[in-house]
């Protein structure tokens, strides 16, 4: 979100003064975890490119194709050969079968699928000079996730995985949180309950020197200066998937 706001602001300032596509500024996040290059073309249209620690990353998912140990090694080899800093592994953990969107309580954040050797893949990546990027999709069931949060982050720390993408996919008002009465309550993604949850996650991650890239997050605040491991929050509607054509 903050990246797009910067780009829009630069568009208004620069207008159409540029003859060709030009780099306007290079911005680094706290701790230099992310590097953003902002550009404007001759018509004043903004653009940007994002990299982690100066190098791009690759993402692979169980939802997109067959995620297994062999395929993960293939992408790690590609990353090592072409200068990618990391490979994001989505779907390594049990819980993606069936209606995962509605059943976040089925996720395990410590048990990989039988066809995916997480420890072996992490070790292989280290030997190749590539970092694995962990993934914790919660389906916005934070009551379930918080029960496993410490164990899930401990596993990453033990394997040398120094960053994690978290996800909270759910309909509006679909966050499942444990109330003071011991019952599950539905909350909003941008409410106070989620604000406290995100702070808990980033604090626990910081204790283990793990960076967090939170999808479906709360709005950015000054806390990102307190926690430089709070690397990014992709949140703008349609910023990940282009809108369908009419």
QUIFEN-V658375 format. One record per residue. N is the residue number from 1. RES is the residue in one small letter. SS is DSSP state (h for helix, s for strand, l for the rest). OMEGA is omega as a letter, one per 40 degrees, with the letter a starting at -180 (NA if undefined). D_FIRST is the distance of its C-alpha to the first C-alpha in whole Angstrom. Layout:
N	RES	SS	OMEGA	D_FIRST
N	RES	SS	OMEGA	D_FIRST
This chain:
1	x	l	a	0
2	x	h	i	4
3	x	h	a	5
4	x	h	i	5
5	x	h	i	6
6	x	h	a	9
7	x	h	i	10
8	x	h	i	11
9	x	h	i	12
10	x	h	i	14
11	x	h	i	16
12	x	h	a	17
13	x	h	a	19
14	x	h	a	20
15	x	l	a	21
16	x	l	a	23
17	x	l	a	25
18	x	l	a	25
19	x	l	a	27
20	x	l	i	26
21	x	l	a	22
22	x	s	i	22
23	x	s	a	19
24	x	s	a	18
25	x	s	i	17
26	x	s	a	16
27	x	s	i	14
28	x	s	i	15
29	x	l	i	13
30	x	h	a	16
31	x	h	i	18
32	x	h	i	18
33	x	l	i	16
34	x	s	i	14
35	x	s	a	14
36	x	s	i	12
37	x	s	a	15
38	x	s	a	14
39	x	s	i	16
40	x	s	i	18
41	x	l	a	21
42	x	l	i	24
43	x	l	i	23
44	x	l	i	20
45	x	l	a	17
46	x	s	i	14
47	x	s	i	13
48	x	s	i	12
49	x	s	a	14
50	x	s	i	13
51	x	s	i	15
52	x	s	i	17
53	x	l	i	19
54	x	l	a	20
55	x	s	a	21
56	x	l	a	19
57	x	s	i	19
58	x	s	i	21
59	x	s	i	20
60	x	s	a	23
61	x	s	i	24
62	x	l	a	27
63	x	l	a	25
64	x	l	i	25
65	x	l	a	29
66	x	l	i	31
67	x	l	i	30
68	x	l	a	33
69	x	h	a	34
70	x	h	i	35
71	x	h	i	32
72	x	h	i	30
73	x	h	i	32
74	x	h	i	32
75	x	h	i	29
76	x	h	i	29
77	x	h	i	32
78	x	h	a	30
79	x	h	a	27
80	x	h	a	30
81	x	h	a	32
82	x	h	i	29
83	x	l	i	27
84	x	l	a	24
85	x	l	a	23
86	x	s	i	22
87	x	s	i	23
88	x	s	a	21
89	x	s	i	23
90	x	s	i	22
91	x	l	i	25
92	x	l	a	28
93	x	s	a	28
94	x	l	i	31
95	x	l	a	29
96	x	l	i	28
97	x	l	i	31
98	x	l	a	32
99	x	l	a	29
100	x	l	i	26
101	x	l	a	24
102	x	l	a	26
103	x	l	i	28
104	x	h	a	26
105	x	h	i	29
106	x	h	a	30
107	x	l	i	28
108	x	l	a	29
109	x	l	i	27
110	x	l	a	30
111	x	l	i	33
112	x	s	i	32
113	x	l	a	33
114	x	l	a	37
115	x	l	a	36
116	x	l	i	33
117	x	l	a	35
118	x	h	a	32
119	x	h	a	34
120	x	h	i	35
121	x	h	i	32
122	x	h	i	31
123	x	h	i	34
124	x	h	i	34
125	x	h	i	31
126	x	h	i	32
127	x	h	a	35
128	x	l	a	33
129	x	l	a	31
130	x	l	i	27
131	x	s	i	25
132	x	s	i	24
133	x	s	a	21
134	x	s	a	22
135	x	s	i	20
136	x	s	i	21
137	x	s	a	20
138	x	l	a	21
139	x	l	i	21
140	x	l	i	20
141	x	s	a	23
142	x	h	i	23
143	x	h	i	26
144	x	h	a	27
145	x	h	a	25
146	x	h	i	25
147	x	h	a	29
148	x	h	a	28
149	x	h	a	25
150	x	h	a	28
151	x	h	i	30
152	x	h	i	27
153	x	h	i	26
154	x	h	i	29
155	x	h	i	30
156	x	h	a	27
157	x	h	i	28
158	x	h	a	32
159	x	h	i	31
160	x	l	i	29
161	x	l	a	25
162	x	l	i	23
163	x	s	a	20
164	x	s	i	19
165	x	s	i	16
166	x	s	a	16
167	x	s	a	16
168	x	l	a	16
169	x	l	i	17
170	x	l	i	19
171	x	l	i	20
172	x	l	a	19
173	x	l	a	21
174	x	l	i	22
175	x	s	i	21
176	x	s	a	24
177	x	s	i	25
178	x	s	a	28
179	x	l	i	30
180	x	l	i	32
181	x	l	i	35
182	x	l	a	34
183	x	l	i	33
184	x	s	i	30
185	x	s	i	28
186	x	s	a	25
187	x	s	i	22
188	x	l	i	19
189	x	l	a	15
190	x	l	i	14
191	x	l	a	18
192	x	h	i	19
193	x	h	i	21
194	x	h	i	18
195	x	h	i	17
196	x	h	i	20
197	x	h	a	20
198	x	h	i	16
199	x	h	i	18
200	x	h	a	21
201	x	h	a	20
202	x	h	i	18
203	x	h	i	21
204	x	h	i	24
205	x	h	a	22
206	x	h	i	22
207	x	h	a	26
208	x	l	i	26
209	x	l	i	24
210	x	l	i	21
211	x	s	a	18
212	x	s	i	15
213	x	s	a	12
214	x	s	i	12
215	x	l	a	11
216	x	l	a	11
217	x	l	i	10
218	x	l	a	10
219	x	l	i	8
220	x	l	i	8
221	x	l	i	11
222	x	l	i	14
223	x	h	i	15
224	x	h	i	13
225	x	h	i	16
226	x	h	a	19
227	x	l	a	17
228	x	l	i	17
229	x	l	i	17
230	x	s	a	14
231	x	s	a	12
232	x	s	i	9
233	x	l	i	7
234	x	l	a	6
235	x	l	a	6
236	x	l	i	6
237	x	l	i	10
238	x	l	a	11
239	x	l	a	9
240	x	l	a	12
241	x	l	i	15
242	x	l	i	16
243	x	l	a	17
244	x	l	i	21
245	x	l	i	23
246	x	l	NA	26
